[in-house]
Amino acid sequence: MLCLRQVCLFRLRHCRARTLSSDLLLSQISSCNHEDEVFSLVERNKARLSEKHVGIALNVLWQLQKKRPLLLRTSDYVKNHSQFLALCVLAENKVEDMEDETVVDTLYSILRLNAEGHDSLAAALVIEAWKRLERQVLLSLPALSKFSLCLCKQQRHFSPAVGQIAHIVDMKLDSIQDLRILSVLMISISDVISQSFRDRLLHKAKELLEEENENHFNYAKRILHFLQIVKLNYHPLVEKCNEIFLKNTSRLDIHSISLISGLYEQLGFYSTEFRLVAKRLLSENLNDYNDPETFSKLFFTLGPVAGSKVRERLLMTAVRMAEEFNSQQVLMMLKTMQKMKCRNSHLLKKMASVLPKHLDSYNILQLVKVTQCLVMLRCLSPELVARLKVLLFGFLKSNVTPTDTASIIRVLAMLPSFQVEEMILEKAAAVLPQCQLHQLNSIATALVEWNHHDQLPWPNGAELCGKLLQKLNDCGLQKLQKADNLSHLLEELKYVNGGWFEEILSKEIMATCQRLMNQVTQENVLPLSLFLIKTSHRCPSLLGRIAAVTTESIDKIHPMEIYFILFLFSTLNYEPPAGEEFFQSCIKQLASNLSFFQAHHLVHLGHALAVAGYFPPFLIKRIFNVSFLSKLEAQLEVLPNTQKQRVRLHLMELNRAVCLECPEFHIPWFHERYCQRVFCRGDSWINPLRQHVQRMLAQILGGSSYARTAVLTPYYYEIDFECILDENKKPLPYVTQNTPLDDVEGTRWRCDIKDEERKALPAGAERIALEFLNSKAFSKNSCYLKGEPAVKKRHLEMLGYRVVQIPHFEWNSMVLSPQGEQLEYLRRNLYGIQ
């Protein structure tokens, strides 16, 4: 018994000593401050290393790399070290003995160290983690989050393991309270989730973002990334993220600003507050961005909104630094130059000269984007065109996916002097059955252009092209006839436009939307409204359904979405059944949610309502306020020029509408100088139609002195012709007339209120405004007047005119009629003869 007791004590002491020794080794590995210390411990204790030691050692190696700046990391040294190889072999042999967290941590460390030569270890770790998922062992949310990130890094976006993770997240979503874990999981499973699951994730993320937490700055960037992946501009969440960024401006560096700006651009979200902050922060330290990475990001973010001096400085630096850019930075620069509409010849030549050495490194979509930028910038030399053709042809021959094939064909059609090969038509024909509508549209646009410009050189080229176009038309019509989901259809239609769409699919698309009209809900009412805005189709049944759904679900629709819905009815000049209830419910909802609108959005909202004939006092008083207008002026600094001009124009038109229709608001007319600058910079050109009509008016009225052309009225409306008839319908002459009728083609001619004071008319006389309306004044393929021409008529009548509007379809219908029919038609309208 005594001997047995001694043996047991010896074994116990030995076991304790070994545990202590092992714990000491674990502590020593964890406290290493350099990779060589880790490798030294591994070399001396190789026989004693457990699975835990191996996992900790690999994790420490990654943590040491992580602490260093990117340019100072020594990943190549680490992964090529002999002891690193030994660690990987040990890890692969001990995978099954590892704890769940160790499996995932080891996989994460291997991937972050870019150890491509150890794919077998990564594969073994993935398989082991997957097995534990299936056995429902690996259920810890932190481990699940990190494992999903590893799968994402390995491009396993559609792996069954990702589907298993998504299922677990679905089951445990209500219990997740850590936004860091949730944001990682959202990105990782984004490709395998349903729309309903996506909406639950967004609701949970919004709920967690409401809590105050300084780390939300990083998580908000991940949530924006998720929204970009699923291609959804979910206003409440984007605005919450934007609010977080604006509260943490001290954490905004060039990398964060560039990333956030890029995500906003892809989501179609424009925050003037964020742009102003970014512009201020970046402008303060221009000299700090003197390496290719930070400068390309500076150029991308600041270039489109910079003032003339800063812009010139950025362009000069870009020329000097062009040789140092890598392929991705060159692409970023070209995209930004296109956005800036850059015409700097030095920079264009420099980018064209450095681009060829980067072309081979681009994937299909990047090469397509490069080509589009070069075409838009007019920066294509014959040598560059030839090189692009070779590369695009190579991609086209080896590619079988509809998306890439359609993109390549479309961009090939943009290249100058391009001779089409028969292989292109064969590739197009092969993918047609799998194409979505926007891909069919891209291919059709290219085929029409090639056929129109005789770029089909072989003998039966035009015939083959015609047959392919017919097949393409049939595919498009069949897809529409089979369509049974309105939301999916609207998602495809988002990217469809152009001649082929208008000529072939337009009627069938409207018929399909009407067939699926019962599927209009609060979720798809916005994309349907945007589609109708884009196409200008005035379909009463669809518009009525949109109004009914909006009124019914007004509390669930975001204020910005309400604006676009109102804009639809405003621009199409359509008041639905129960129109008063519809407009008032929208206005009531907007009244309590004005904080959601940026200053320029409020101007657009006020303008849309004014066109529809509504002037809510709370909105008018908010806009025509000195502090608001000062804020608007500051925000206009960071808007693109086209948007800036549109905001200024809408503010002027709103000011004009309020002065004319709501004098009780006592809003002054303060756009005189603006209108003088915009409308009086030059005279109006007399086109052949005006010349022709002017001759007719002279014949009808008895001379050229009885009518004026291109007249500017008070409040700066331009009208084609003006004349005055007395109470007996006799024309009254003007004192002066600027130009004789002979040889006036190409002459600039304008009369405005400064030329001749508007005198009171004789009793019973009337001032007549004669307007010729082209197709843009009407809804698509209809005789219904759109909103702005209708407002112009209303305002001109308030200014004392009798307005005669001549629709293009009536006037053009008489072109082939007897010579006097147009003259008689004009006479009847001028004198008000039925």
Summary of the structure (lengths in Angstrom):
residues: 834
radius of gyration: 34.3
end to end distance: 130.2
largest distance: 140.1
contacts: 2531
relative contact order: 0.03
helix: 70%
strand: 4%
